[in-house]
Amino acid sequence: QYGNLGSPDLCRRINEGYAEIVAGRPDRFIAAGCVPVYYPEQAVEEIDYIVNELKFPAISLLTSHGADLTMSTREKMWPVYKKMAEYDIPAFLHPHLKPHGIELEFTINRSIGRGFDATKAALRIMYDVFTDFPDLQFVLPHFGGVLLAMKGRIMNFFEPQEDLGLPIPVEIGSMSRTPLELDELKFRPAFEKLFDKLYIDGGGSAGWEPITKMAMMTVKHDHLMWGTDYPYEIHAGRDIKYYIDSVKKLDISEEDKEGFLGDNVARLLKIKK
């Protein structure tokens, strides 16, 4: 039904190719395994192989696979999440290159479509996946898509889980909550608790300083990690240097700078405590 796209055979070949690269330069490369999520039984088997045989410390997932498969499609994704929990491994996410329903003209697909797809994935994880798997670790790409810029609006419409005992007043209903109302209703801590579980990758920005600063304002600093999306959005050494230099100039602690530039992902992958 799905052809070669995401097939178990293709994922196996990709993973074994990654393993050869890592074996050739283990001092330079770490791999996150490909998972054939369209095929739940084979996906579980592949994660076993990724962790036990190839010794990869993480897996890689798309934020969506079209209209029929998203981060909260239970029959296909829940077996993957159970394995993630069993092995205590993170998932590094990436947007679908052509998200369902996103136009291709005027760079809409490339410039904002993928960011929208990543942000939808974040809400699916917060509202649904974390309900059953509260300790899973997901790394959202491209500074979370449009998540950081929209964090306030997303929080204003936050609907807490019923078991938290935080009812939404009838007079407010589906309307947005103001910052004062969020504090009065005690919604803000419940939202931040979910949001703060997400890890954010700095790729996809080409080192644009304002979004790095926004990330430092909106995300827990120990959940931020540097990324370049090389060579797609950063093309040469000078671009990488520009990005690193811009981080070093930020008005944040040296610990937070080192965390963003490497320590945080090293701890996530259990390379460093």
N, C-alpha and C positions, 0 to 999 in steps of 0.2 A: 504493500500500500504506500509506503513512504520512499520506495526506491532506495538509492544508495545514501540519501541524506540522513545522517545520524544513525546509520545501520550499525549493528554490533561489529560486523567485519571491518567497517571503516574506522570505528573508534579503536578497535584493537590495533589496526595498522598505525593509526596516529600515535597511540600510546607507546607502541614499541619503537616507533621512530623517535619520539621524545626521549625514551629511555636510552637510546643509542647516543643522542646528543649529550644527555646528562652524564652518561658513563665516560664520554670523551673529555668533558670539562666539568667535573663535579664541583670545582672551585668557582665556577662561573654561572652554572645553570641549575635551576630548580623547576620541576614540572608539576603542573596540575592536570590530572587525567581527564580525558574525554569520556563522557557517559552517554550511552545510547538510550535516552530517556523515553523514546517511543516504545521501547520494548522492556517493560518493567523487570521481568525475570532475568534477562540478559544484562540489564543495567546493574542489578544487584551483583551478579557474577563478575561484571567488569570492575566494580568498585572493590570487590574482594581481591581481584587480580592487581588492580592499581596499588592497593595498600600492601598486600602481603607479598607479592612477587616483585613488582616494580619499585616499591618503597617510596612512592610519591606521597607527599604530605598533604595534598589537597586535590579537589576536583574542580572542573570548570563547567559552568552551565550557562545557557542562554537565558535572558530575562523573559523570553517568550519564544514560541515556535509557530506563531500564527494564531488564528482564531481558536483552534481546537486544543491548544496546549499552552498553559501559562504556569507560573510558579505555584498556583493553587489548584491545579488539576489533580485531584487526590489520587485517582486510580493509577496515575503514572508517576507522579512526583513523590507521594508519601513513601513508597519503598526506597527511593533514593535518600530521603531525609532520615529514614530509620537507619540506614547504613551510615550516613554521616554522623548520627548520634552514637551509633555503636563504636565507630572508630575515632570519634572526636576529631574530625577533620573539617576544615572550612571549605566553602565553595566560593570560587572567584567567578563573578558574573560578567556577562558582556551582552549588550543589546543585540537583538536580531538585526541583521544588516538592512533588511527591508521590512520593518514592523508592519503588521497587518493594519490596513486602513489608513496608512500614512502616504500622502502624495509624494511623487518623485520630483515634481517641477520646483524651480526656484530654490534648490538645495534643501527643501523642507525635510526630506528623508534623512539626509546626512547631518544637517545642522541642528535640527530640533527633534526630528522624529525618533531617533535612537535615544535621545535624552528623555523623551516622554515615555518610551518603552521601559527604560530603566526605573523611572519614577513610579510607574504603575506597579512594577515588580516589588519595589520597596513597600508600597502600601499593602500589597497582597501578603508579603512576608509579615509585616507588622500585625495585620488584622487576622490573618488566617494561619499561616505557618507557625508563628510563635505561640499560637494557642495550644497546639499539640507538641511542638518541639521548641520549648522556650530557651534552650541553651545552644541552639545551632548558631553558627557563625557564617555570615554572608558578607562578601566584599563587593560593594556596589561600584561599578566603573564610572569613569568620567565625572568625578565629583558628585556622583548620585544623579546624573542627568540634570533635571530641573528641580530636584528635591530640595536643595539648600535654599534656593531663591523662593521656593514655595512653602518652606517649612512653616512659616507663620500661618498661612492660609490653611494648610493641611491640619495644623493643630486646632485652628478655629472651628473646623468641622469634625473634630475628633469625636468618635462615639465609643466610649469605654465598653469593655466586655461586661455583660450583666453580672458576672460573679464578683466584680469589683465593688458592687454596691454604690455606684455613682449614677443615679438616674438623671436623665435629661429632663429639665422642667418642661411641662406641657406648653407654657407660653413661649418657649424658645423653639421647641420642636426641631425641625430640620434646618433652622436658620443658623448662620454663623454665630459663634460665641466671641465676645470681645475679650481682650486680655484680662480685664477686671473680672469678667464672668468666669473665665478659665480658672482664675485663682479662687474665686468664691466657691465654685463647684468642685474644686480640688481635681480638675481634669488635667491640669498642666503636669503634675508629677507622674500621673499614669501614662500620659503621652510620652514624656521624656524618658521614662523607664523603657518603653518599647523602642523609641527612636535611638536611644543610646546603645542598643545592642548591635546596630548596624555599623559595619566598617565601610569606610569611604576611600576609594582609590583616586589619586590625583591625576590619572591619565586623561587624555581627551581634551585637555585645555591648552596644550602647547605652551604651558608655563605662564598663562595669563594671570597676572598678579592679583587682580580684584577677586577672582574666584578662590584663589588660595587664601586670601584674607577672610573671605566669607566663610570658608570651611573652618578656619580657626575660631570664628565667632559663633558657629552653629553646631559644631560636632565636637564630641569629646576628643581631646588631643591625642589620647592613646589609641583612638580608633581611626586615625588618619594615616594613610600611607601613600608615599610618592609613587607616581606612575607616569609614563611618557607616551604610551601608545606608539612607540617607535616601530617602524619608520613611517607609519601612516600620518601622524600629526606632528612628530618631531623628526627632523630629517638628517641632522648632522650633529657633530660634537659641540659646536658652538651653541646650538639650541638647548642641549642638555645643560651646558655650563650656565647659560642665561637663566634657566629654570632653577638650578641649584643655588646660584647666586641670589636670585630673588627671594628664595626661602630663607637664606642666611641673613638677609637684611630685615626680615620681619621682626616686629617688636614682640617677640615671644621668648620664652626661656630657651637656653641651649639644650636642655633636656627634651623640650617639645620639638625643637628643630631636628635633633638627632633621631627622635622617635619617628617623625614624619619621613625623614630621609632613609630610614632603614630599620631602626630598632623595633618599631611596632610590628612590621610584617615578620621580622625574625622571631619575635615572641609568639605571634599568631601561628607560625609554622613550627614552633617549638625548637627553633635553632638557638634561641637565646632566651634566658629567663628574665 
